[in-house]
Amino acid sequence: MLAVPPVVVAVLGAVGATALARLVVKEWRRINAELHPGQASMSDAGERDSLPKLKRDPQTGVYRVD
């Protein structure tokens, strides 16, 4: 029987968990894109720039649309 140090087992477990999580996220995004084709993500900076900006009113401290 091959003796493997616990640190190596922990590292392999962490690498495997990371790979599995990335696979699940990729599949999740693919399925959501298939179910909701009209919705685009807000990750594009161009889309974000077109949204209204909020400015803080110095007297009241309330944020308002600029």
N, CA, C, O and CB atoms as a CASP TS submission, in Angstrom:
PFRMAT TS
TARGET T0000
AUTHOR 0000-0000-0000
METHOD Language model
MODEL 1
PARENT N/A
ATOM      1  N   MET     1       0.836  -1.170   0.000  1.00  0.00           N
ATOM      2  CA  MET     1       0.000   0.000   0.000  1.00  0.00           C
ATOM      3  C   MET     1       0.890   1.246   0.000  1.00  0.00           C
ATOM      4  O   MET     1       1.915   1.297   0.680  1.00  0.00           O
ATOM      5  CB  MET     1      -0.956  -0.009   1.214  1.00  0.00           C
ATOM      6  N   LEU     2       0.479   2.232  -0.768  1.00  0.00           N
ATOM      7  CA  LEU     2       1.242   3.462  -0.922  1.00  0.00           C
ATOM      8  C   LEU     2       0.842   4.457   0.160  1.00  0.00           C
ATOM      9  O   LEU     2      -0.341   4.756   0.327  1.00  0.00           O
ATOM     10  CB  LEU     2       1.027   4.068  -2.325  1.00  0.00           C
ATOM     11  N   ALA     3       1.819   4.968   0.891  1.00  0.00           N
ATOM     12  CA  ALA     3       1.548   5.959   1.941  1.00  0.00           C
ATOM     13  C   ALA     3       1.637   7.354   1.333  1.00  0.00           C
ATOM     14  O   ALA     3       2.655   7.727   0.750  1.00  0.00           O
ATOM     15  CB  ALA     3       2.550   5.809   3.138  1.00  0.00           C
ATOM     16  N   VAL     4       0.561   8.114   1.478  1.00  0.00           N
ATOM     17  CA  VAL     4       0.510   9.463   0.936  1.00  0.00           C
ATOM     18  C   VAL     4       0.387  10.436   2.113  1.00  0.00           C
ATOM     19  O   VAL     4      -0.491  10.278   2.961  1.00  0.00           O
ATOM     20  CB  VAL     4      -0.683   9.630  -0.076  1.00  0.00           C
ATOM     21  N   PRO     5       1.260  11.431   2.162  1.00  0.00           N
ATOM     22  CA  PRO     5       1.170  12.398   3.259  1.00  0.00           C
ATOM     23  C   PRO     5      -0.169  13.146   3.249  1.00  0.00           C
ATOM     24  O   PRO     5      -0.716  13.410   2.178  1.00  0.00           O
ATOM     25  CB  PRO     5       2.328  13.400   3.173  1.00  0.00           C
ATOM     26  N   PRO     6      -0.696  13.488   4.417  1.00  0.00           N
ATOM     27  CA  PRO     6      -1.991  14.171   4.490  1.00  0.00           C
ATOM     28  C   PRO     6      -2.022  15.507   3.743  1.00  0.00           C
ATOM     29  O   PRO     6      -3.069  15.911   3.237  1.00  0.00           O
ATOM     30  CB  PRO     6      -2.356  14.402   5.932  1.00  0.00           C
ATOM     31  N   VAL     7      -0.887  16.187   3.674  1.00  0.00           N
ATOM     32  CA  VAL     7      -0.847  17.474   2.970  1.00  0.00           C
ATOM     33  C   VAL     7      -1.115  17.258   1.486  1.00  0.00           C
ATOM     34  O   VAL     7      -1.819  18.056   0.867  1.00  0.00           O
ATOM     35  CB  VAL     7       0.521  18.178   3.177  1.00  0.00           C
ATOM     36  N   VAL     8      -0.571  16.203   0.910  1.00  0.00           N
ATOM     37  CA  VAL     8      -0.779  15.914  -0.505  1.00  0.00           C
ATOM     38  C   VAL     8      -2.240  15.582  -0.758  1.00  0.00           C
ATOM     39  O   VAL     8      -2.809  16.006  -1.764  1.00  0.00           O
ATOM     40  CB  VAL     8       0.124  14.756  -0.966  1.00  0.00           C
ATOM     41  N   VAL     9      -2.840  14.838   0.131  1.00  0.00           N
ATOM     42  CA  VAL     9      -4.252  14.494  -0.004  1.00  0.00           C
ATOM     43  C   VAL     9      -5.111  15.762   0.082  1.00  0.00           C
ATOM     44  O   VAL     9      -6.062  15.916  -0.684  1.00  0.00           O
ATOM     45  CB  VAL     9      -4.672  13.475   1.089  1.00  0.00           C
ATOM     46  N   ALA    10      -4.781  16.663   1.004  1.00  0.00           N
ATOM     47  CA  ALA    10      -5.533  17.907   1.145  1.00  0.00           C
ATOM     48  C   ALA    10      -5.394  18.779  -0.101  1.00  0.00           C
ATOM     49  O   ALA    10      -6.373  19.375  -0.550  1.00  0.00           O
ATOM     50  CB  ALA    10      -5.061  18.677   2.382  1.00  0.00           C
ATOM     51  N   VAL    11      -4.196  18.856  -0.658  1.00  0.00           N
ATOM     52  CA  VAL    11      -3.977  19.659  -1.859  1.00  0.00           C
ATOM     53  C   VAL    11      -4.744  19.067  -3.036  1.00  0.00           C
ATOM     54  O   VAL    11      -5.378  19.802  -3.792  1.00  0.00           O
ATOM     55  CB  VAL    11      -2.473  19.748  -2.189  1.00  0.00           C
ATOM     56  N   LEU    12      -4.693  17.763  -3.196  1.00  0.00           N
ATOM     57  CA  LEU    12      -5.439  17.118  -4.274  1.00  0.00           C
ATOM     58  C   LEU    12      -6.951  17.311  -4.095  1.00  0.00           C
ATOM     59  O   LEU    12      -7.673  17.500  -5.074  1.00  0.00           O
ATOM     60  CB  LEU    12      -5.099  15.620  -4.332  1.00  0.00           C
ATOM     61  N   GLY    13      -7.419  17.264  -2.869  1.00  0.00           N
ATOM     62  CA  GLY    13      -8.836  17.508  -2.601  1.00  0.00           C
ATOM     63  C   GLY    13      -9.230  18.931  -2.938  1.00  0.00           C
ATOM     64  O   GLY    13     -10.300  19.158  -3.504  1.00  0.00           O
ATOM     65  N   ALA    14      -8.379  19.902  -2.599  1.00  0.00           N
ATOM     66  CA  ALA    14      -8.670  21.301  -2.904  1.00  0.00           C
ATOM     67  C   ALA    14      -8.670  21.542  -4.407  1.00  0.00           C
ATOM     68  O   ALA    14      -9.523  22.268  -4.916  1.00  0.00           O
ATOM     69  CB  ALA    14      -7.652  22.221  -2.224  1.00  0.00           C
ATOM     70  N   VAL    15      -7.729  20.945  -5.121  1.00  0.00           N
ATOM     71  CA  VAL    15      -7.675  21.092  -6.576  1.00  0.00           C
ATOM     72  C   VAL    15      -8.912  20.464  -7.214  1.00  0.00           C
ATOM     73  O   VAL    15      -9.501  21.035  -8.132  1.00  0.00           O
ATOM     74  CB  VAL    15      -6.390  20.448  -7.144  1.00  0.00           C
ATOM     75  N   GLY    16      -9.294  19.310  -6.735  1.00  0.00           N
ATOM     76  CA  GLY    16     -10.484  18.646  -7.263  1.00  0.00           C
ATOM     77  C   GLY    16     -11.753  19.436  -6.981  1.00  0.00           C
ATOM     78  O   GLY    16     -12.626  19.537  -7.844  1.00  0.00           O
ATOM     79  N   ALA    17     -11.864  19.998  -5.776  1.00  0.00           N
ATOM     80  CA  ALA    17     -13.038  20.798  -5.428  1.00  0.00           C
ATOM     81  C   ALA    17     -13.110  22.061  -6.284  1.00  0.00           C
ATOM     82  O   ALA    17     -14.192  22.466  -6.709  1.00  0.00           O
ATOM     83  CB  ALA    17     -13.011  21.170  -3.938  1.00  0.00           C
ATOM     84  N   THR    18     -11.966  22.678  -6.533  1.00  0.00           N
ATOM     85  CA  THR    18     -11.928  23.873  -7.372  1.00  0.00           C
ATOM     86  C   THR    18     -12.342  23.546  -8.804  1.00  0.00           C
ATOM     87  O   THR    18     -13.119  24.280  -9.413  1.00  0.00           O
ATOM     88  CB  THR    18     -10.525  24.495  -7.355  1.00  0.00           C
ATOM     89  N   ALA    19     -11.826  22.452  -9.332  1.00  0.00           N
ATOM     90  CA  ALA    19     -12.177  22.050 -10.691  1.00  0.00           C
ATOM     91  C   ALA    19     -13.670  21.733 -10.794  1.00  0.00           C
ATOM     92  O   ALA    19     -14.315  22.096 -11.777  1.00  0.00           O
ATOM     93  CB  ALA    19     -11.343  20.833 -11.123  1.00  0.00           C
ATOM     94  N   LEU    20     -14.209  21.068  -9.799  1.00  0.00           N
ATOM     95  CA  LEU    20     -15.631  20.743  -9.792  1.00  0.00           C
ATOM     96  C   LEU    20     -16.483  22.013  -9.704  1.00  0.00           C
ATOM     97  O   LEU    20     -17.498  22.130 -10.392  1.00  0.00           O
ATOM     98  CB  LEU    20     -15.956  19.802  -8.621  1.00  0.00           C
ATOM     99  N   ALA    21     -16.075  22.951  -8.869  1.00  0.00           N
ATOM    100  CA  ALA    21     -16.822  24.204  -8.730  1.00  0.00           C
ATOM    101  C   ALA    21     -16.814  24.986 -10.041  1.00  0.00           C
ATOM    102  O   ALA    21     -17.839  25.544 -10.433  1.00  0.00           O
ATOM    103  CB  ALA    21     -16.231  25.063  -7.597  1.00  0.00           C
ATOM    104  N   ARG    22     -15.675  25.032 -10.717  1.00  0.00           N
ATOM    105  CA  ARG    22     -15.600  25.741 -12.002  1.00  0.00           C
ATOM    106  C   ARG    22     -16.496  25.083 -13.039  1.00  0.00           C
ATOM    107  O   ARG    22     -17.150  25.772 -13.821  1.00  0.00           O
ATOM    108  CB  ARG    22     -14.152  25.784 -12.512  1.00  0.00           C
ATOM    109  N   LEU    23     -16.532  23.763 -13.052  1.00  0.00           N
ATOM    110  CA  LEU    23     -17.384  23.032 -13.978  1.00  0.00           C
ATOM    111  C   LEU    23     -18.858  23.313 -13.703  1.00  0.00           C
ATOM    112  O   LEU    23     -19.638  23.507 -14.635  1.00  0.00           O
ATOM    113  CB  LEU    23     -17.104  21.534 -13.887  1.00  0.00           C
ATOM    114  N   VAL    24     -19.241  23.335 -12.432  1.00  0.00           N
ATOM    115  CA  VAL    24     -20.627  23.600 -12.071  1.00  0.00           C
ATOM    116  C   VAL    24     -21.022  25.027 -12.463  1.00  0.00           C
ATOM    117  O   VAL    24     -22.114  25.237 -12.991  1.00  0.00           O
ATOM    118  CB  VAL    24     -20.840  23.378 -10.563  1.00  0.00           C
ATOM    119  N   VAL    25     -20.153  26.008 -12.214  1.00  0.00           N
ATOM    120  CA  VAL    25     -20.452  27.397 -12.570  1.00  0.00           C
ATOM    121  C   VAL    25     -20.578  27.550 -14.082  1.00  0.00           C
ATOM    122  O   VAL    25     -21.476  28.238 -14.567  1.00  0.00           O
ATOM    123  CB  VAL    25     -19.362  28.342 -12.031  1.00  0.00           C
ATOM    124  N   LYS    26     -19.689  26.915 -14.817  1.00  0.00           N
ATOM    125  CA  LYS    26     -19.740  26.994 -16.283  1.00  0.00           C
ATOM    126  C   LYS    26     -21.052  26.403 -16.808  1.00  0.00           C
ATOM    127  O   LYS    26     -21.692  26.986 -17.684  1.00  0.00           O
ATOM    128  CB  LYS    26     -18.531  26.253 -16.911  1.00  0.00           C
ATOM    129  N   GLU    27     -21.441  25.265 -16.279  1.00  0.00           N
ATOM    130  CA  GLU    27     -22.679  24.613 -16.693  1.00  0.00           C
ATOM    131  C   GLU    27     -23.894  25.450 -16.277  1.00  0.00           C
ATOM    132  O   GLU    27     -24.859  25.564 -17.033  1.00  0.00           O
ATOM    133  CB  GLU    27     -22.770  23.197 -16.088  1.00  0.00           C
ATOM    134  N   TRP    28     -23.846  26.027 -15.089  1.00  0.00           N
ATOM    135  CA  TRP    28     -24.923  26.860 -14.583  1.00  0.00           C
ATOM    136  C   TRP    28     -25.147  28.047 -15.519  1.00  0.00           C
ATOM    137  O   TRP    28     -26.283  28.355 -15.881  1.00  0.00           O
ATOM    138  CB  TRP    28     -24.610  27.345 -13.152  1.00  0.00           C
ATOM    139  N   ARG    29     -24.061  28.708 -15.906  1.00  0.00           N
ATOM    140  CA  ARG    29     -24.164  29.855 -16.807  1.00  0.00           C
ATOM    141  C   ARG    29     -24.665  29.440 -18.186  1.00  0.00           C
ATOM    142  O   ARG    29     -25.437  30.172 -18.805  1.00  0.00           O
ATOM    143  CB  ARG    29     -22.814  30.552 -16.934  1.00  0.00           C
ATOM    144  N   ARG    30     -24.240  28.282 -18.674  1.00  0.00           N
ATOM    145  CA  ARG    30     -24.685  27.803 -19.982  1.00  0.00           C
ATOM    146  C   ARG    30     -26.187  27.542 -19.966  1.00  0.00           C
ATOM    147  O   ARG    30     -26.898  27.917 -20.898  1.00  0.00           O
ATOM    148  CB  ARG    30     -23.923  26.522 -20.383  1.00  0.00           C
ATOM    149  N   ILE    31     -26.663  26.902 -18.912  1.00  0.00           N
ATOM    150  CA  ILE    31     -28.087  26.587 -18.820  1.00  0.00           C
ATOM    151  C   ILE    31     -28.904  27.867 -18.677  1.00  0.00           C
ATOM    152  O   ILE    31     -29.950  27.997 -19.314  1.00  0.00           O
ATOM    153  CB  ILE    31     -28.359  25.640 -17.632  1.00  0.00           C
ATOM    154  N   ASN    32     -28.455  28.808 -17.863  1.00  0.00           N
ATOM    155  CA  ASN    32     -29.181  30.066 -17.710  1.00  0.00           C
ATOM    156  C   ASN    32     -29.208  30.848 -19.016  1.00  0.00           C
ATOM    157  O   ASN    32     -30.219  31.470 -19.341  1.00  0.00           O
ATOM    158  CB  ASN    32     -28.551  30.913 -16.606  1.00  0.00           C
ATOM    159  N   ALA    33     -28.116  30.826 -19.765  1.00  0.00           N
ATOM    160  CA  ALA    33     -28.093  31.517 -21.056  1.00  0.00           C
ATOM    161  C   ALA    33     -29.059  30.858 -22.038  1.00  0.00           C
ATOM    162  O   ALA    33     -29.652  31.532 -22.880  1.00  0.00           O
ATOM    163  CB  ALA    33     -26.666  31.525 -21.639  1.00  0.00           C
ATOM    164  N   GLU    34     -29.213  29.543 -21.927  1.00  0.00           N
ATOM    165  CA  GLU    34     -30.134  28.826 -22.800  1.00  0.00           C
ATOM    166  C   GLU    34     -31.589  29.091 -22.404  1.00  0.00           C
ATOM    167  O   GLU    34     -32.455  29.212 -23.270  1.00  0.00           O
ATOM    168  CB  GLU    34     -29.840  27.323 -22.759  1.00  0.00           C
ATOM    169  N   LEU    35     -31.857  29.180 -21.102  1.00  0.00           N
ATOM    170  CA  LEU    35     -33.222  29.405 -20.633  1.00  0.00           C
ATOM    171  C   LEU    35     -33.668  30.852 -20.790  1.00  0.00           C
ATOM    172  O   LEU    35     -34.851  31.118 -21.003  1.00  0.00           O
ATOM    173  CB  LEU    35     -33.341  28.997 -19.189  1.00  0.00           C
ATOM    174  N   HIS    36     -32.729  31.789 -20.686  1.00  0.00           N
ATOM    175  CA  HIS    36     -33.046  33.214 -20.761  1.00  0.00           C
ATOM    176  C   HIS    36     -32.147  33.880 -21.799  1.00  0.00           C
ATOM    177  O   HIS    36     -31.218  34.601 -21.437  1.00  0.00           O
ATOM    178  CB  HIS    36     -32.878  33.894 -19.372  1.00  0.00           C
ATOM    179  N   PRO    37     -32.411  33.650 -23.078  1.00  0.00           N
ATOM    180  CA  PRO    37     -31.515  34.156 -24.118  1.00  0.00           C
ATOM    181  C   PRO    37     -31.507  35.673 -24.257  1.00  0.00           C
ATOM    182  O   PRO    37     -30.518  36.226 -24.738  1.00  0.00           O
ATOM    183  CB  PRO    37     -31.888  33.556 -25.422  1.00  0.00           C
ATOM    184  N   GLY    38     -32.572  36.367 -23.853  1.00  0.00           N
ATOM    185  CA  GLY    38     -32.639  37.811 -24.019  1.00  0.00           C
ATOM    186  C   GLY    38     -31.894  38.584 -22.953  1.00  0.00           C
ATOM    187  O   GLY    38     -31.604  39.767 -23.133  1.00  0.00           O
ATOM    188  N   GLN    39     -31.581  37.943 -21.858  1.00  0.00           N
ATOM    189  CA  GLN    39     -30.910  38.638 -20.770  1.00  0.00           C
ATOM    190  C   GLN    39     -29.410  38.601 -20.977  1.00  0.00           C
ATOM    191  O   GLN    39     -28.819  37.534 -21.146  1.00  0.00           O
ATOM    192  CB  GLN    39     -31.279  38.021 -19.419  1.00  0.00           C
ATOM    193  N   ALA    40     -28.799  39.775 -20.963  1.00  0.00           N
ATOM    194  CA  ALA    40     -27.345  39.866 -21.079  1.00  0.00           C
ATOM    195  C   ALA    40     -26.775  40.194 -19.710  1.00  0.00           C
ATOM    196  O   ALA    40     -27.443  40.816 -18.883  1.00  0.00           O
ATOM    197  CB  ALA    40     -26.923  40.938 -22.134  1.00  0.00           C
ATOM    198  N   SER    41     -25.562  39.784 -19.477  1.00  0.00           N
ATOM    199  CA  SER    41     -24.931  40.091 -18.202  1.00  0.00           C
ATOM    200  C   SER    41     -24.456  41.534 -18.183  1.00  0.00           C
ATOM    201  O   SER    41     -24.188  42.115 -19.234  1.00  0.00           O
ATOM    202  CB  SER    41     -23.761  39.139 -17.933  1.00  0.00           C
ATOM    203  N   MET    42     -24.353  42.108 -17.012  1.00  0.00           N
ATOM    204  CA  MET    42     -23.899  43.488 -16.860  1.00  0.00           C
ATOM    205  C   MET    42     -22.383  43.559 -16.730  1.00  0.00           C
ATOM    206  O   MET    42     -21.854  44.560 -16.244  1.00  0.00           O
ATOM    207  CB  MET    42     -24.559  44.134 -15.643  1.00  0.00           C
ATOM    208  N   SER    43     -21.685  42.531 -17.149  1.00  0.00           N
ATOM    209  CA  SER    43     -20.237  42.519 -17.022  1.00  0.00           C
ATOM    210  C   SER    43     -19.561  43.415 -18.056  1.00  0.00           C
ATOM    211  O   SER    43     -18.379  43.733 -17.923  1.00  0.00           O
ATOM    212  CB  SER    43     -19.720  41.103 -17.152  1.00  0.00           C
ATOM    213  N   ASP    44     -20.294  43.818 -19.071  1.00  0.00           N
ATOM    214  CA  ASP    44     -19.724  44.667 -20.107  1.00  0.00           C
ATOM    215  C   ASP    44     -19.687  46.114 -19.609  1.00  0.00           C
ATOM    216  O   ASP    44     -20.714  46.650 -19.193  1.00  0.00           O
ATOM    217  CB  ASP    44     -20.540  44.555 -21.426  1.00  0.00           C
ATOM    218  N   ALA    45     -18.521  46.745 -19.648  1.00  0.00           N
ATOM    219  CA  ALA    45     -18.361  48.104 -19.139  1.00  0.00           C
ATOM    220  C   ALA    45     -19.173  49.099 -19.952  1.00  0.00           C
ATOM    221  O   ALA    45     -19.630  50.099 -19.397  1.00  0.00           O
ATOM    222  CB  ALA    45     -16.893  48.502 -19.147  1.00  0.00           C
ATOM    223  N   GLY    46     -19.367  48.870 -21.226  1.00  0.00           N
ATOM    224  CA  GLY    46     -20.154  49.773 -22.063  1.00  0.00           C
ATOM    225  C   GLY    46     -21.589  49.860 -21.604  1.00  0.00           C
ATOM    226  O   GLY    46     -22.175  50.943 -21.608  1.00  0.00           O
ATOM    227  N   GLU    47     -22.167  48.742 -21.209  1.00  0.00           N
ATOM    228  CA  GLU    47     -23.538  48.735 -20.715  1.00  0.00           C
ATOM    229  C   GLU    47     -23.634  49.451 -19.380  1.00  0.00           C
ATOM    230  O   GLU    47     -24.608  50.155 -19.115  1.00  0.00           O
ATOM    231  CB  GLU    47     -24.055  47.304 -20.585  1.00  0.00           C
ATOM    232  N   ARG    48     -22.641  49.276 -18.553  1.00  0.00           N
ATOM    233  CA  ARG    48     -22.633  49.878 -17.232  1.00  0.00           C
ATOM    234  C   ARG    48     -22.537  51.402 -17.322  1.00  0.00           C
ATOM    235  O   ARG    48     -23.109  52.111 -16.494  1.00  0.00           O
ATOM    236  CB  ARG    48     -21.475  49.321 -16.408  1.00  0.00           C
ATOM    237  N   ASP    49     -21.820  51.901 -18.321  1.00  0.00           N
ATOM    238  CA  ASP    49     -21.662  53.342 -18.480  1.00  0.00           C
ATOM    239  C   ASP    49     -22.957  54.017 -18.896  1.00  0.00           C
ATOM    240  O   ASP    49     -23.137  55.209 -18.648  1.00  0.00           O
ATOM    241  CB  ASP    49     -20.585  53.637 -19.494  1.00  0.00           C
ATOM    242  N   SER    50     -23.858  53.279 -19.521  1.00  0.00           N
ATOM    243  CA  SER    50     -25.107  53.872 -19.981  1.00  0.00           C
ATOM    244  C   SER    50     -26.131  54.029 -18.855  1.00  0.00           C
ATOM    245  O   SER    50     -27.142  54.708 -19.038  1.00  0.00           O
ATOM    246  CB  SER    50     -25.693  53.030 -21.091  1.00  0.00           C
ATOM    247  N   LEU    51     -25.888  53.414 -17.698  1.00  0.00           N
ATOM    248  CA  LEU    51     -26.820  53.517 -16.576  1.00  0.00           C
ATOM    249  C   LEU    51     -26.668  54.869 -15.887  1.00  0.00           C
ATOM    250  O   LEU    51     -25.585  55.452 -15.915  1.00  0.00           O
ATOM    251  CB  LEU    51     -26.590  52.371 -15.569  1.00  0.00           C
ATOM    252  N   PRO    52     -27.754  55.387 -15.255  1.00  0.00           N
ATOM    253  CA  PRO    52     -27.650  56.672 -14.558  1.00  0.00           C
ATOM    254  C   PRO    52     -26.740  56.549 -13.330  1.00  0.00           C
ATOM    255  O   PRO    52     -26.633  55.487 -12.718  1.00  0.00           O
ATOM    256  CB  PRO    52     -29.052  57.174 -14.138  1.00  0.00           C
ATOM    257  N   LYS    53     -26.097  57.655 -12.993  1.00  0.00           N
ATOM    258  CA  LYS    53     -25.180  57.681 -11.849  1.00  0.00           C
ATOM    259  C   LYS    53     -25.903  58.246 -10.628  1.00  0.00           C
ATOM    260  O   LYS    53     -26.842  59.031 -10.765  1.00  0.00           O
ATOM    261  CB  LYS    53     -23.910  58.524 -12.173  1.00  0.00           C
ATOM    262  N   LEU    54     -25.471  57.852  -9.451  1.00  0.00           N
ATOM    263  CA  LEU    54     -26.026  58.365  -8.212  1.00  0.00           C
ATOM    264  C   LEU    54     -25.050  59.372  -7.614  1.00  0.00           C
ATOM    265  O   LEU    54     -23.841  59.139  -7.583  1.00  0.00           O
ATOM    266  CB  LEU    54     -26.320  57.213  -7.214  1.00  0.00           C
ATOM    267  N   LYS    55     -25.587  60.492  -7.140  1.00  0.00           N
ATOM    268  CA  LYS    55     -24.786  61.517  -6.468  1.00  0.00           C
ATOM    269  C   LYS    55     -25.360  61.716  -5.073  1.00  0.00           C
ATOM    270  O   LYS    55     -26.576  61.687  -4.886  1.00  0.00           O
ATOM    271  CB  LYS    55     -24.775  62.868  -7.277  1.00  0.00           C
ATOM    272  N   ARG    56     -24.484  61.918  -4.099  1.00  0.00           N
ATOM    273  CA  ARG    56     -24.925  62.125  -2.726  1.00  0.00           C
ATOM    274  C   ARG    56     -25.202  63.603  -2.495  1.00  0.00           C
ATOM    275  O   ARG    56     -24.376  64.461  -2.804  1.00  0.00           O
ATOM    276  CB  ARG    56     -23.871  61.605  -1.724  1.00  0.00           C
ATOM    277  N   ASP    57     -26.376  63.881  -1.948  1.00  0.00           N
ATOM    278  CA  ASP    57     -26.726  65.245  -1.583  1.00  0.00           C
ATOM    279  C   ASP    57     -25.989  65.587  -0.291  1.00  0.00           C
ATOM    280  O   ASP    57     -26.230  64.940   0.728  1.00  0.00           O
ATOM    281  CB  ASP    57     -28.276  65.415  -1.419  1.00  0.00           C
ATOM    282  N   PRO    58     -25.099  66.582  -0.297  1.00  0.00           N
ATOM    283  CA  PRO    58     -24.299  66.865   0.895  1.00  0.00           C
ATOM    284  C   PRO    58     -25.129  67.356   2.081  1.00  0.00           C
ATOM    285  O   PRO    58     -24.701  67.195   3.224  1.00  0.00           O
ATOM    286  CB  PRO    58     -23.251  67.891   0.565  1.00  0.00           C
ATOM    287  N   GLN    59     -26.279  67.938   1.851  1.00  0.00           N
ATOM    288  CA  GLN    59     -27.087  68.468   2.950  1.00  0.00           C
ATOM    289  C   GLN    59     -27.900  67.382   3.635  1.00  0.00           C
ATOM    290  O   GLN    59     -27.985  67.346   4.863  1.00  0.00           O
ATOM    291  CB  GLN    59     -28.014  69.556   2.442  1.00  0.00           C
ATOM    292  N   THR    60     -28.501  66.491   2.843  1.00  0.00           N
ATOM    293  CA  THR    60     -29.364  65.465   3.436  1.00  0.00           C
ATOM    294  C   THR    60     -28.679  64.116   3.551  1.00  0.00           C
ATOM    295  O   THR    60     -29.082  63.289   4.369  1.00  0.00           O
ATOM    296  CB  THR    60     -30.623  65.317   2.622  1.00  0.00           C
ATOM    297  N   GLY    61     -27.652  63.876   2.749  1.00  0.00           N
ATOM    298  CA  GLY    61     -26.965  62.596   2.763  1.00  0.00           C
ATOM    299  C   GLY    61     -27.672  61.534   1.953  1.00  0.00           C
ATOM    300  O   GLY    61     -27.271  60.370   1.974  1.00  0.00           O
ATOM    301  N   VAL    62     -28.721  61.915   1.235  1.00  0.00           N
ATOM    302  CA  VAL    62     -29.499  60.986   0.416  1.00  0.00           C
ATOM    303  C   VAL    62     -28.882  60.916  -0.974  1.00  0.00           C
ATOM    304  O   VAL    62     -28.476  61.936  -1.530  1.00  0.00           O
ATOM    305  CB  VAL    62     -30.993  61.421   0.335  1.00  0.00           C
ATOM    306  N   TYR    63     -28.812  59.714  -1.534  1.00  0.00           N
ATOM    307  CA  TYR    63     -28.315  59.554  -2.881  1.00  0.00           C
ATOM    308  C   TYR    63     -29.443  59.762  -3.879  1.00  0.00           C
ATOM    309  O   TYR    63     -30.546  59.245  -3.703  1.00  0.00           O
ATOM    310  CB  TYR    63     -27.681  58.176  -3.063  1.00  0.00           C
ATOM    311  N   ARG    64     -29.153  60.527  -4.929  1.00  0.00           N
ATOM    312  CA  ARG    64     -30.146  60.837  -5.953  1.00  0.00           C
ATOM    313  C   ARG    64     -29.541  60.553  -7.329  1.00  0.00           C
ATOM    314  O   ARG    64     -28.322  60.531  -7.502  1.00  0.00           O
ATOM    315  CB  ARG    64     -30.620  62.326  -5.844  1.00  0.00           C
ATOM    316  N   VAL    65     -30.432  60.336  -8.304  1.00  0.00           N
ATOM    317  CA  VAL    65     -29.991  60.095  -9.665  1.00  0.00           C
ATOM    318  C   VAL    65     -29.450  61.400 -10.214  1.00  0.00           C
ATOM    319  O   VAL    65     -30.086  62.448 -10.099  1.00  0.00           O
ATOM    320  CB  VAL    65     -31.146  59.539 -10.553  1.00  0.00           C
ATOM    321  N   ASP    66     -28.268  61.329 -10.814  1.00  0.00           N
ATOM    322  CA  ASP    66     -27.629  62.519 -11.380  1.00  0.00           C
ATOM    323  C   ASP    66     -28.233  62.874 -12.700  1.00  0.00           C
ATOM    324  O   ASP    66     -27.820  63.851 -13.325  1.00  0.00           O
ATOM    325  CB  ASP    66     -26.142  62.312 -11.539  1.00  0.00           C
TER
END
